[in-house]
């Protein structure tokens, strides 16, 4: 493959799906040379086949989501997340965060949205032993509970930096190009701003990961244009059009948009 060819294709796909708000299942209209009979035959065939890929994809995702087992500490943190009404990543998303932390040899990680510490535990499990997780949440109670989870997991106090405050303000105080991984799990409406800051923080070879990138499929629905959908599409456009990044949309949890720099 020619240099840069893959990057162009990925970017175009992301723009088509998000920036333009086009559903990935949209099909072009019948061409002027297509006969009525052949068009009806094609439509009949597509009608029969359309349900199979969808159900197959759902089965694959369901299998992936249920193929991961969590230890008692993560399970307890997940239960506390339910108790306090804090969202938590699914086990498969958590496992992917661990894998990405390992792949980037992550020593410095930023997390936007501490919750009860479920995603933080998964990130820490993939980071270097001398790695530090900086996790930001506007709710002090969430961070208190997350700290409990980290302590139960035997994570030393020097490996976590819990910052209580608005991520919009905290992120601006972090140094450029000094982080290996940035995980954004926050209000979709704030995704564009967090993506801009997250990209700024990444070192060469680092990755930014945005959770809730699909919004239950609404992000790819051409008829959906509410504020949340618009914000998610804008965040994806910012990533897709940044020539330093190579992105991919991963259908786990509520959708993960991951991009590596370099």
Secondary structure, DSSP 8 states (H G I E B T S, - for coil): --TTHHHHHHHHHHIIIIIT---TT------TT--HHHHHHHHHHHHHHHHHHHHHHHHHHHHHHTS----HHHHHHHHHHHHHT-----HHHHHHHHHHHHHTT-SEEEEE--TTSHHHHHHHHHS-TT-EEEEEES-HHHHHHHHHHHHHTT--GGGEEEEES-HHHHGGGS-TT-EEEEEE-S-GGGHHHHHHHHHHHEEEEEEEEEES-SGGGGGG-TT--SHHHHHHHHHHHHHHT-TTEEEEEE-STT-EEEEEE-
